[in-house]
């Protein structure tokens, strides 16, 4: 095997071990692998992505199935073996073009390659039994059927009703297009479409969003010349509404208090058309570096990246901002289509801790808004207490009037789950 040849299943196994055993973030681990092996052809990259993401997003279901057919519980298996079995059961259940025999044989080879020669009979036996019975496997329990922790199923059902909750659960598995926001200060949407076509990328307009395109047909996004030149930013449609809702005026001074990686900050800067200033803040050197990377790539001059903790009052900023954008840390339950392991990482207790953090930040940063100025609060979750509940609490305790609010629900709208509220500070 040459340096340019990669065993894709072995690479998937390494990713699963990193994500499920070592607790690396799935979207970052997969992004790193795709960047490292960017020379892989499109078919291999697609297989790598689907098998990794699919195994993670269906994890509870896969473990449930394995526990029905294995005398050894999943939790007591060797990490390498349980993840070989998980990725193999996913192939048996959801990748019909791969023959069952090939799935079983490749799993055995991978187990042997990883030093588990003595367990190849176990691996083979479990998988062949599942392959024979797979057409009869059905689940009434929504938590198993959708691989969603029970507490989230119950929370969504309580807050949105059973029908809407089911649509949101199903939306995890609906493939969505990659959407980009055109940097209109540098190029028009039509000109970018033409440019992308020359680069071999299909770009389609998005209804009711003049600054957006949905793109497909590309191998490696960072290799697209128009991306390298800063002509667009990858951003979900629902996220674009944050800056549009803020509606900055020429010359406005804006503070984005939790800005990394910078899509919303850059959108504000773009809407200012070279005027004013956007101060994009975040808490760590790593996040500030992400901000700076995107600022440099896009060439925006009316934006700067600053390291600052949003929970600590910056007295120099009191009543200085025309607009404060507070896209705060949240439970992230609106973006499970992108961060597939997040549902296993978050707990009800952590969700409550985030609620305390959100209110601590709001208690600090409201002072930065000028009298008559605008505060835009947003999250990428669909949990009502983190969204409408926070705004009800905030308007009771602080001198702000709610102007508009909007909750995007995955499965109802074709985009990420997202919440946005626009508030105006009393002018007195």
N, C-alpha and C positions, 0 to 999 in steps of 0.2 A: 504493500500500500504506500503510495507516494504522499508527500506532504499536502498535496492538493486533493487527496481523496479522504472522505470522511464517512464513517459509519453513522448514519443519521439516527438510527435507534439508540446507539450508544451515547450519542450527544444528547438526545432527549432524556435518557436515563440520568446523565450527569446534571442536566437542568432540574429534573424532578427531585434529585437528591439535594441540590442546592436550595430549592424553593421549599420543599415539604419537610426536609429533615434539618436543614441548616437555617431555615427561615429567611432566606433572601426574598426580596420582592419579585414577583413573577414578571412584571412588565420590564423591570430593570435587567433581570437575568436574561430574559429572552432577547431584549434589545442588544445586550452585550454580545450574546452569541451570534446574532445576525450580523452585527458589525464585524466581529472577528472572522466570521466565515462568509463575508459578503460575496466571495467569488462563487459560492454555490449557485447552481442554476435555479430558475424560478420554481420548478417542480419540487426540488429538494427543500427549498426555503419554505414553500407552502406546506409540505409534509411535516417538517420540523415544527412549524408554528402551530398547525392544527393539532398535532398529537400532543404537544406540550400543553397548550391552552385547554384542549379538550379534556385531557386527563385531570387537570387541576379543577376545571369548572364542574366536572361530574364526579368529584372525589367521593362524596358521601354515598352516592349510588354504587360506584365501583367497589368501595369497601364493603357495602352491604351485600353485594353479590358474592364477593370473595368469601365472606364469612358464612354464606349458605353452602359453599362447595368445598371449603377447606377445613380440615380438622384443627389446623393451627390458626387462631385468630389473627387478623391482620396486624393488630398492635404488637403481637409477639413474634412476628416474622422478622428476619434480618432486613434492614432498610433497603439493601439492593434488591432482594428478592421481592419484597412487597411492591416496590415501584416498578419492577419488570412486570409483575402480575397486573398492576393497575393499568399501565400503558397498553398491555396486551388485551385486557378485557375491554378497554375503550375501543381498540381496533376491531374486536369481535362485534361490539354493539353498534358502532357508529361509522365504521369505514368499510363499507360493503365491497369496495373494489379489491380489497385485499383478501385472498382466500384464507379461510380459517386455518388450513394446514400450514400456510406460510407464516401466519401470526404465531402459531404454536412452535414451529421449528425455529423461527428467529428468536423467540423468547428463550428457548433451551440453549441456543448458541450464545446468547448474551449472558445467560447465567454461567455457562462454562467459561466464557471469556473473563468474567469477573471473579473467577475462582470458586464458584459454587457447583462444581462437578457433581458432588454428592446429592445435590437437590434438584438435578435436572429432571429426574423422574417425578418428583413432587410438582414441579412447575408444569411439566407436560400433562400430567394427570388432571390437575385442577383446571387448566385451560381447555382441555379436550372435553371434559364434562360440561363446562360452561358453554362451549361451542355447540354441543348437542342440544342443550336446553334453552339457548338464548331466545328463541322465538316465543317461549312461554313465560318469559320474565316480565311481569307487570307490577306496578306499585300504586297503591291507593294513598299512601302517606305522602303528602306534598313535600315534606322535608327531604325524603329519599328521592322522590320523582324528579325534583328540581335541584337536588344537592344543595339545599339551603338550610342553614341551622334553624332549628325549630323556633327559637325566640324571634327570629326575623320574620318567619312566616306568620307567626301570631301577631307581631306588631303591624305588619302591612295589612293583614286581614282586619284588625281592629280599627286602623286609621282610614282605610280606603275601601273596605268591603271585600267580600270573597271574590267577586268577578274581576274587579280591578287588580287585586293582589295576584290572581292567577295570570293575568296578562303581563304584569310586571315580572313575575317569576319566569315566564316563558321568554321574555325579552332578552334574558341573559344569553340566549343561544341564537339570536337573530343577528346575522352578519350585517354590519352597517358599513357604508362607504367611508373612506378617509376624507374628512373635510378640511379645507384650508381657507384661511382668510387672506384675501389679497391686500397687499400693502399699497393702498390706493394713492399714497403720496409718491410712489415710485412707478406705478404702472396701472393701467385700467384692467378691469376684469376681462374684457374682450381681447386685449393685447396679450394678457397672460395666458388665456386659452390658446391663442395662436402659438405662443412661445412653447407651451407645454406640448402641443401637438407635434412641433418640430423635434422635441426631446423624447417623443414616443410615449407620452402620457396622455391618457384620455381625461378630459376635464369637462364636467357638466355643470350647468348653472343650478343653483339651489333656489327653490321657490321662496319668495318673500325675504330674500337675504342678498342684497346687491353686492356685498363684499365677499361672498363665499363661492367656492366651487367644490364639487365632489370629484375626487380623482381616483383613477384606477389604471392598471396596466403597467405599473412601475415595479422594478425589482428592489431597489435600495434607495430610500427617499433622500438620504444625505448626499447621494451621488448625482441628484438632479441639479443641473447647473443653475436653474432659476431659483432653487432653494438656497444654494450656496451664495447666490447674489442677493439674498434677502428680499426677494420679490413676493414671498408669501410665508405665512406661519401656519403650522398645523394646529388646528383648534376646532373643537366641537361647536356646532351651531348654537346650542343652548348657552355655551360659555361666551359666545360673541355678544349675547344680549346684555351682558354686564356693562360693558363700556357704552353700548348703544343706549342703554337705560340711563346711564350717567349723563349722556348728552353734553359733553364739554363745549364751552364757548371759546372762541379764539382768545388766547392769552391766559387761560385758566391755569392755576397752579394745582396740581393733583398729587395726592399721596396714595399709593397702593401699599397697604400695611403688611400684607402677606403675599408677596408678588410672584415668587418663583413658580415656574420657570419663565414667566414674563408675558404670556400671551395677552392677558387683559391690559397690562401696563402698556405694551407696545400698541395695542389697539387704541387706547386713549391718546397716545402720542400721535398716531396716524390721524385720528379724528381732529386733533388740534392743528393739523396741516403745517407743521413746522413752528408753530407759535407756542407760547406758554412753556410749562415744564411738568414732567411727570417724575416724581421721586418713587422709584420702585424699591421697596424695603423688604428684607427678610432677615431671619434670625442667625444664619450661619454663613461662614465663608464659602462652604460648598454651594449653598443656594444663591449667594450673591454671584458666584462664578457662573452658575447657570444663567442668571439674568444677564450678566455682562457678555457672555457668549452670544446670546440672541440679540442684544443691543448692537454688538459689533457687527454681526452678520447682516443685520437689516440696515445698518448705517444711520439709524435715527439719532438726531442730535439734540432733540428736546426731551431727553429721558436720561436718567442716571440711576445707577444701582448703588444702594446704601445698606450696610449691615446695621440692623436695629431690631431690638426685641419689642414686639407689639404690646407686650404686657407691661412695659416700663414707660412711664410718661416722658415724652420729649417736650420739655417746656418751651423750647425754641419754636415748636410747631403749633403752639396753641393759637387757635383762630386764624391760621395762616392759609388754610386750604379752601379753595373753591369747591373741590370734590375730594372726598375720601372714599376709596374703594376698599371694602373689608371682605375679601373672599377668604373666609376663615377655615382653619383646620376643622374637619368634620368627620362623621362616620363613613362618608364616601359611598353610601348605598345606592347612589344614582349612577355610578360608573363601574358596576360589576362586569359589564360587557368588556371593559378595558383592563381592569385590575381584578383578575379572576380569583386570586387567593384572598382578597380583602375580606370576603364574607366569613372566612375561617379565622381571620386574625382579630376581628372586632368582636367585642362582647357587650352585653347590656351594661355592665359596669363601666367599661371603657367609654361607651356612648355617653353615659352620665358624666364621666370625667371631662369629656370634650365639651359638653354643655356648660360646665363650670368655666372651662378655659375660654369659650366663646364669650361668655358674659364678662369675664375678667378683661378681655381685650376690648370689648365694646365700652366697658366702664372707663377705659383709658383713652381710646382714640376718638371718642365723640368730641373731645375738646379741640381737636385739630380743625374742625369744620367752622368756617366763618359764619357769623349770623347771616341767615338767608342762604347759606351754602347747602351742598348736597352730600348725603351719606348713602352709598350703595352697599347693601349687605347681601352677600351671596354665599351659597354652599353648593357642593356637588352631592348632596344627600336628599332623600325624600322623607326623612324623619320629621314629623310635624313639630315636635318639641324643639328641635334644633332650628327650625325655620319660622313658621308662624308663631310658635310659642315664644321664641326669642324676641320677635318684633313686638308682640303684645307686651312682654315684660319691659322692653326697651322704651316704648312710647309712654308707658306708665311712669317711668322714673327719670326720663331725660327730655330736654326741650326740643323734641322733634315731632313732626307730623308725617304720617305715612301717606305717600302720594300714590304709589303703585306697588303691587307685588304680583309675582307670577311663579307658579310651581310647574315645572316640566316633569312629566312622569314617563319613565321608560316603558315602552309597550303601548302607550297612549299617543305620545309624540314619537317621531322616528329618530330622536336624538337622546343624548344622555339625560339622566335625571338631574335636575338643577333647580335651585331656588334663587330668586332675585327680588329684593325689596328696595325701593327708592324712597328715601326720607329727606325731608327738608328741615333744617334747623330754624327755630324761631328767630326772627330778625331783631327782636328786642333783647 
